Amino acid sequence: MDGYFSCATATTDLLRILIAVNNFSTFESHIERIKGERLACDFDSCTSRNNALWKLAGPPYHLIISGV
């Protein structure tokens, strides 16, 4: 063995965001902010508490913005 080990790992994970709001204009402003920052992310949206709870049962989110 040559003793060289690389600890660098490549990741393709995107920042996962859940936006749960019941007002479309609020939702739209959050999307515009995300696009303006040019974040590499994957986001889901919902407009009800029940739908938000259902989405939270899936893979974890890095950020949750909620108004429901």
N, CA, C and O atoms as a GROMACS GRO file, in nm:
protein
  272
    1MET      N    1   0.082  -0.118   0.000
    1MET     CA    2   0.000   0.000   0.000
    1MET      C    3   0.086   0.124   0.000
    1MET      O    4   0.192   0.127   0.064
    2ASP      N    5   0.044   0.227  -0.070
    2ASP     CA    6   0.127   0.346  -0.080
    2ASP      C    7   0.100   0.450   0.029
    2ASP      O    8   0.167   0.553   0.032
    3GLY      N    9   0.005   0.427   0.117
    3GLY     CA   10  -0.021   0.519   0.227
    3GLY      C   11  -0.106   0.639   0.189
    3GLY      O   12  -0.129   0.725   0.273
    4TYR      N   13  -0.152   0.646   0.066
    4TYR     CA   14  -0.232   0.760   0.022
    4TYR      C   15  -0.380   0.724   0.035
    4TYR      O   16  -0.429   0.629  -0.026
    5PHE      N   17  -0.449   0.801   0.115
    5PHE     CA   18  -0.593   0.782   0.130
    5PHE      C   19  -0.661   0.915   0.100
    5PHE      O   20  -0.617   1.019   0.149
    6SER      N   21  -0.764   0.911   0.024
    6SER     CA   22  -0.840   1.032  -0.005
    6SER      C   23  -0.964   1.034   0.081
    6SER      O   24  -1.042   0.939   0.082
    7CYS      N   25  -0.983   1.142   0.153
    7CYS     CA   26  -1.103   1.154   0.234
    7CYS      C   27  -1.207   1.240   0.163
    7CYS      O   28  -1.314   1.266   0.219
    8ALA      N   29  -1.178   1.285   0.043
    8ALA     CA   30  -1.272   1.366  -0.033
    8ALA      C   31  -1.383   1.277  -0.087
    8ALA      O   32  -1.357   1.170  -0.143
    9THR      N   33  -1.504   1.322  -0.069
    9THR     CA   34  -1.617   1.247  -0.122
    9THR      C   35  -1.702   1.341  -0.205
    9THR      O   36  -1.720   1.458  -0.169
   10ALA      N   37  -1.753   1.292  -0.312
   10ALA     CA   38  -1.842   1.371  -0.396
   10ALA      C   39  -1.985   1.345  -0.352
   10ALA      O   40  -2.025   1.232  -0.326
   11THR      N   41  -2.061   1.451  -0.343
   11THR     CA   42  -2.201   1.435  -0.305
   11THR      C   43  -2.289   1.501  -0.410
   11THR      O   44  -2.256   1.606  -0.463
   12THR      N   45  -2.400   1.439  -0.437
   12THR     CA   46  -2.496   1.496  -0.530
   12THR      C   47  -2.622   1.536  -0.456
   12THR      O   48  -2.723   1.569  -0.519
   13ASP      N   49  -2.618   1.534  -0.324
   13ASP     CA   50  -2.735   1.571  -0.245
   13ASP      C   51  -2.763   1.720  -0.261
   13ASP      O   52  -2.674   1.804  -0.248
   14LEU      N   53  -2.888   1.749  -0.288
   14LEU     CA   54  -2.931   1.888  -0.296
   14LEU      C   55  -2.994   1.928  -0.164
   14LEU      O   56  -3.044   1.844  -0.089
   15LEU      N   57  -2.992   2.055  -0.136
   15LEU     CA   58  -3.062   2.109  -0.022
   15LEU      C   59  -3.211   2.086  -0.043
   15LEU      O   60  -3.266   2.130  -0.145
   16ARG      N   61  -3.277   2.018   0.050
   16ARG     CA   62  -3.420   1.990   0.038
   16ARG      C   63  -3.498   2.089   0.123
   16ARG      O   64  -3.473   2.104   0.243
   17ILE      N   65  -3.594   2.157   0.060
   17ILE     CA   66  -3.673   2.259   0.126
   17ILE      C   67  -3.821   2.225   0.113
   17ILE      O   68  -3.867   2.188   0.005
   18LEU      N   69  -3.895   2.239   0.223
   18LEU     CA   70  -4.041   2.226   0.220
   18LEU      C   71  -4.098   2.364   0.250
   18LEU      O   72  -4.067   2.425   0.352
   19ILE      N   73  -4.183   2.413   0.159
   19ILE     CA   74  -4.252   2.540   0.179
   19ILE      C   75  -4.400   2.509   0.198
   19ILE      O   76  -4.468   2.464   0.106
   20ALA      N   77  -4.449   2.534   0.319
   20ALA     CA   78  -4.588   2.505   0.353
   20ALA      C   79  -4.658   2.636   0.389
   20ALA      O   80  -4.647   2.684   0.502
   21VAL      N   81  -4.728   2.693   0.294
   21VAL     CA   82  -4.799   2.819   0.316
   21VAL      C   83  -4.937   2.810   0.252
   21VAL      O   84  -4.956   2.738   0.154
   22ASN      N   85  -5.032   2.884   0.307
   22ASN     CA   86  -5.166   2.882   0.250
   22ASN      C   87  -5.197   3.007   0.170
   22ASN      O   88  -5.312   3.029   0.132
   23ASN      N   89  -5.098   3.089   0.145
   23ASN     CA   90  -5.115   3.212   0.069
   23ASN      C   91  -5.020   3.207  -0.051
   23ASN      O   92  -4.898   3.200  -0.034
   24PHE      N   93  -5.075   3.210  -0.171
   24PHE     CA   94  -4.992   3.194  -0.290
   24PHE      C   95  -4.889   3.306  -0.304
   24PHE      O   96  -4.777   3.280  -0.347
   25SER      N   97  -4.924   3.429  -0.269
   25SER     CA   98  -4.827   3.538  -0.284
   25SER      C   99  -4.708   3.518  -0.191
   25SER      O  100  -4.595   3.553  -0.227
   26THR      N  101  -4.731   3.463  -0.072
   26THR     CA  102  -4.620   3.432   0.019
   26THR      C  103  -4.533   3.323  -0.041
   26THR      O  104  -4.410   3.334  -0.038
   27PHE      N  105  -4.595   3.221  -0.094
   27PHE     CA  106  -4.521   3.112  -0.159
   27PHE      C  107  -4.437   3.167  -0.274
   27PHE      O  108  -4.319   3.134  -0.288
   28GLU      N  109  -4.498   3.251  -0.355
   28GLU     CA  110  -4.428   3.308  -0.470
   28GLU      C  111  -4.307   3.391  -0.428
   28GLU      O  112  -4.203   3.385  -0.493
   29SER      N  113  -4.319   3.466  -0.319
   29SER     CA  114  -4.206   3.547  -0.273
   29SER      C  115  -4.091   3.459  -0.224
   29SER      O  116  -3.974   3.494  -0.244
   30HIS      N  117  -4.122   3.346  -0.161
   30HIS     CA  118  -4.017   3.254  -0.117
   30HIS      C  119  -3.945   3.193  -0.238
   30HIS      O  120  -3.823   3.180  -0.237
   31ILE      N  121  -4.019   3.156  -0.339
   31ILE     CA  122  -3.959   3.098  -0.460
   31ILE      C  123  -3.870   3.200  -0.530
   31ILE      O  124  -3.762   3.166  -0.576
   32GLU      N  125  -3.916   3.323  -0.538
   32GLU     CA  126  -3.834   3.428  -0.601
   32GLU      C  127  -3.704   3.449  -0.524
   32GLU      O  128  -3.599   3.472  -0.584
   33ARG      N  129  -3.709   3.442  -0.392
   33ARG     CA  130  -3.588   3.458  -0.311
   33ARG      C  131  -3.491   3.343  -0.338
   33ARG      O  132  -3.371   3.366  -0.354
   34ILE      N  133  -3.543   3.220  -0.342
   34ILE     CA  134  -3.458   3.103  -0.368
   34ILE      C  135  -3.394   3.114  -0.506
   34ILE      O  136  -3.275   3.087  -0.522
   35LYS      N  137  -3.473   3.152  -0.605
   35LYS     CA  138  -3.418   3.167  -0.741
   35LYS      C  139  -3.315   3.279  -0.746
   35LYS      O  140  -3.214   3.268  -0.816
   36GLY      N  141  -3.341   3.388  -0.672
   36GLY     CA  142  -3.249   3.502  -0.671
   36GLY      C  143  -3.115   3.466  -0.610
   36GLY      O  144  -3.012   3.519  -0.653
   37GLU      N  145  -3.115   3.379  -0.511
   37GLU     CA  146  -2.990   3.336  -0.448
   37GLU      C  147  -2.920   3.227  -0.529
   37GLU      O  148  -2.804   3.194  -0.501
   38ARG      N  149  -2.988   3.173  -0.628
   38ARG     CA  150  -2.935   3.066  -0.714
   38ARG      C  151  -2.887   2.947  -0.631
   38ARG      O  152  -2.778   2.894  -0.652
   39LEU      N  153  -2.971   2.907  -0.539
   39LEU     CA  154  -2.939   2.792  -0.455
   39LEU      C  155  -2.960   2.663  -0.533
   39LEU      O  156  -3.057   2.650  -0.608
   40ALA      N  157  -2.871   2.570  -0.515
   40ALA     CA  158  -2.889   2.437  -0.573
   40ALA      C  159  -2.976   2.360  -0.475
   40ALA      O  160  -2.928   2.307  -0.376
   41CYS      N  161  -3.105   2.355  -0.505
   41CYS     CA  162  -3.196   2.292  -0.410
   41CYS      C  163  -3.311   2.222  -0.481
   41CYS      O  164  -3.337   2.242  -0.599
   42ASP      N  165  -3.377   2.141  -0.405
   42ASP     CA  166  -3.497   2.071  -0.447
   42ASP      C  167  -3.603   2.110  -0.347
   42ASP      O  168  -3.584   2.093  -0.227
   43PHE      N  169  -3.718   2.162  -0.394
   43PHE     CA  170  -3.818   2.203  -0.297
   43PHE      C  171  -3.953   2.143  -0.328
   43PHE      O  172  -3.989   2.118  -0.443
   44ASP      N  173  -4.028   2.121  -0.221
   44ASP     CA  174  -4.166   2.076  -0.228
   44ASP      C  175  -4.252   2.186  -0.170
   44ASP      O  176  -4.205   2.268  -0.090
   45SER      N  177  -4.376   2.189  -0.210
   45SER     CA  178  -4.467   2.288  -0.156
   45SER      C  179  -4.599   2.223  -0.121
   45SER      O  180  -4.637   2.120  -0.177
   46CYS      N  181  -4.670   2.284  -0.028
   46CYS     CA  182  -4.803   2.238   0.008
   46CYS      C  183  -4.879   2.356   0.069
   46CYS      O  184  -4.820   2.455   0.111
   47THR      N  185  -5.012   2.341   0.072
   47THR     CA  186  -5.094   2.451   0.120
   47THR      C  187  -5.181   2.414   0.239
   47THR      O  188  -5.268   2.492   0.279
   48SER      N  189  -5.159   2.297   0.297
   48SER     CA  190  -5.239   2.258   0.413
   48SER      C  191  -5.152   2.188   0.516
   48SER      O  192  -5.047   2.132   0.484
   49ARG      N  193  -5.198   2.191   0.639
   49ARG     CA  194  -5.126   2.125   0.748
   49ARG      C  195  -5.118   1.974   0.724
   49ARG      O  196  -5.012   1.914   0.744
   50ASN      N  197  -5.228   1.914   0.682
   50ASN     CA  198  -5.230   1.769   0.659
   50ASN      C  199  -5.132   1.728   0.549
   50ASN      O  200  -5.062   1.628   0.561
   51ASN      N  201  -5.129   1.806   0.443
   51ASN     CA  202  -5.036   1.777   0.334
   51ASN      C  203  -4.892   1.791   0.381
   51ASN      O  204  -4.806   1.712   0.343
   52ALA      N  205  -4.865   1.893   0.464
   52ALA     CA  206  -4.730   1.912   0.517
   52ALA      C  207  -4.688   1.793   0.603
   52ALA      O  208  -4.575   1.745   0.592
   53LEU      N  209  -4.778   1.745   0.688
   53LEU     CA  210  -4.747   1.630   0.772
   53LEU      C  211  -4.719   1.506   0.688
   53LEU      O  212  -4.630   1.427   0.721
   54TRP      N  213  -4.794   1.489   0.581
   54TRP     CA  214  -4.774   1.376   0.491
   54TRP      C  215  -4.635   1.383   0.426
   54TRP      O  216  -4.565   1.283   0.416
   55LYS      N  217  -4.597   1.504   0.382
   55LYS     CA  218  -4.464   1.521   0.319
   55LYS      C  219  -4.351   1.500   0.419
   55LYS      O  220  -4.244   1.452   0.382
   56LEU      N  221  -4.373   1.537   0.544
   56LEU     CA  222  -4.269   1.521   0.646
   56LEU      C  223  -4.243   1.375   0.680
   56LEU      O  224  -4.140   1.344   0.741
   57ALA      N  225  -4.334   1.287   0.643
   57ALA     CA  226  -4.314   1.144   0.668
   57ALA      C  227  -4.212   1.083   0.572
   57ALA      O  228  -4.166   0.972   0.593
   58GLY      N  229  -4.178   1.156   0.467
   58GLY     CA  230  -4.082   1.106   0.367
   58GLY      C  231  -3.939   1.141   0.404
   58GLY      O  232  -3.907   1.158   0.521
   59PRO      N  233  -3.854   1.151   0.302
   59PRO     CA  234  -3.713   1.186   0.327
   59PRO      C  235  -3.702   1.320   0.400
   59PRO      O  236  -3.787   1.408   0.382
   60PRO      N  237  -3.599   1.338   0.482
   60PRO     CA  238  -3.589   1.460   0.564
   60PRO      C  239  -3.559   1.585   0.480
   60PRO      O  240  -3.498   1.579   0.374
   61TYR      N  241  -3.605   1.697   0.533
   61TYR     CA  242  -3.580   1.828   0.470
   61TYR      C  243  -3.470   1.899   0.549
   61TYR      O  244  -3.457   1.880   0.670
   62HIS      N  245  -3.393   1.981   0.479
   62HIS     CA  246  -3.290   2.062   0.545
   62HIS      C  247  -3.350   2.192   0.600
   62HIS      O  248  -3.300   2.248   0.698
   63LEU      N  249  -3.457   2.238   0.536
   63LEU     CA  250  -3.520   2.364   0.576
   63LEU      C  251  -3.670   2.352   0.556
   63LEU      O  252  -3.716   2.301   0.453
   64ILE      N  253  -3.747   2.398   0.654
   64ILE     CA  254  -3.892   2.399   0.644
   64ILE      C  255  -3.939   2.541   0.669
   64ILE      O  256  -3.908   2.601   0.772
   65ILE      N  257  -4.014   2.596   0.572
   65ILE     CA  258  -4.074   2.728   0.587
   65ILE      C  259  -4.223   2.703   0.596
   65ILE      O  260  -4.283   2.650   0.502
   66SER      N  261  -4.284   2.741   0.708
   66SER     CA  262  -4.425   2.706   0.728
   66SER      C  263  -4.507   2.825   0.772
   66SER      O  264  -4.464   2.907   0.854
   67GLY      N  265  -4.626   2.831   0.717
   67GLY     CA  266  -4.723   2.931   0.757
   67GLY      C  267  -4.861   2.867   0.769
   67GLY      O  268  -4.962   2.937   0.773
   68VAL      N  269  -4.865   2.734   0.776
   68VAL     CA  270  -4.994   2.663   0.789
   68VAL      C  271  -5.008   2.604   0.927
   68VAL      O  272  -5.110   2.541   0.957
   0.00000   0.00000   0.00000
